[in-house]
Amino acid sequence: MSHTAYFANGCFWGAERKFWQLAGVIQTSVGYMGGNKLDPTYKEVCTGTTNHAEIVEVIFDPEVITYQRLLVEFWEMHDPTSLNQQGGDIGTQYRSAIYTTSNDQLKQALASKDVYQVELSKSGIGEIVTQILPASGVTYWLAEEYHQKYLAKNPNGYDCHSSTGVNYPMATLS
């Protein structure tokens, strides 16, 4: 049985590639969540007026990869202390967010945020600004086809991801 997870951490092209490369990830797609317009287009989302975030939908086999492991990847692949920006990508569509699909995911996401914040603080890095919200009642709008697996189609394409350089403490994983 597969599970679904939703992550927003900057430009969805590079984030999708990082997730699709993980063993246990069955399928990925990119789209938009958290906004106030029905069926938004990329052009509309980029205006900042729809309030959508660029999202990676990750369908995974929990027998092969845990949600906790996906969270570790999420925290490490971007700068969750950067509000509405990752590297040169600026705007609310590039915000850091997690949309959870179960109470267990919500608990794990919140706990992992606390653990990672401790590590960031040890390194003198600021507060995590990541939104962690239930996905219930929030529609995932699939992005246009040319965005799907963009970096598989364009291997030298744009992959802007800023990282804090701080590793998630693996000793905390159970």
C-alpha positions, 0 to 999 in steps of 0.5 A, spaced: 500 500 500 502 506 498 502 513 501 502 520 499 506 526 502 506 533 499 513 538 500 514 545 498 521 547 498 523 552 493 523 550 485 519 544 484 524 541 479 530 540 483 526 538 489 522 533 484 528 530 482 531 529 489 525 525 491 524 521 485 531 518 486 530 515 492 529 508 493 522 506 495 519 513 492 514 510 487 512 516 483 513 524 483 509 529 480 509 537 481 503 542 482 501 547 486 497 547 493 495 552 498 492 558 494 486 561 493 485 560 485 481 554 482 486 550 477 492 555 477 497 556 471 504 556 472 504 563 470 498 565 475 502 562 480 508 566 479 505 573 479 504 571 487 497 573 487 494 566 487 498 564 494 500 557 491 506 554 493 510 549 488 509 542 491 512 536 489 507 530 490 511 524 493 507 517 492 512 512 496 512 505 499 512 505 507 515 498 507 521 501 503 522 508 505 519 511 511 515 518 511 521 520 517 526 519 511 522 523 506 522 528 512 530 528 513 531 529 505 526 535 505 529 538 511 536 537 508 535 539 501 533 547 502 533 552 507 527 552 511 529 558 515 528 562 508 521 566 508 518 565 501 525 564 498 530 559 496 536 562 493 535 566 487 527 564 487 523 569 490 516 569 492 510 566 496 510 560 491 517 558 493 515 558 501 517 552 505 511 547 507 509 540 508 502 538 507 500 532 511 495 526 509 494 523 516 495 525 523 501 521 524 504 525 518 503 531 522 506 529 528 512 526 525 513 533 521 512 537 527 517 533 531 522 533 525 522 540 525 523 541 532 529 536 532 532 540 526 531 546 529 536 544 535 541 542 530 540 549 526 540 553 532 547 549 534 550 552 528 547 559 529 542 559 524 535 562 525 528 559 526 525 555 521 519 558 517 516 552 514 508 551 514 506 544 516 499 544 515 494 538 514 492 537 506 485 535 508 481 540 504 487 543 500 487 541 493 493 539 489 493 542 482 497 538 477 502 543 474 503 543 466 506 537 463 512 541 461 514 541 468 513 534 470 520 530 471 523 537 468 530 535 469 529 528 466 527 532 460 532 537 461 538 534 465 542 541 465 536 545 467 535 550 472 536 546 479 536 552 484 536 549 491 539 553 497 541 548 503 543 550 510 549 545 510 546 542 516 545 535 516 539 532 520 541 528 526 540 521 524 541 518 531 534 521 532 531 516 527 527 510 530 
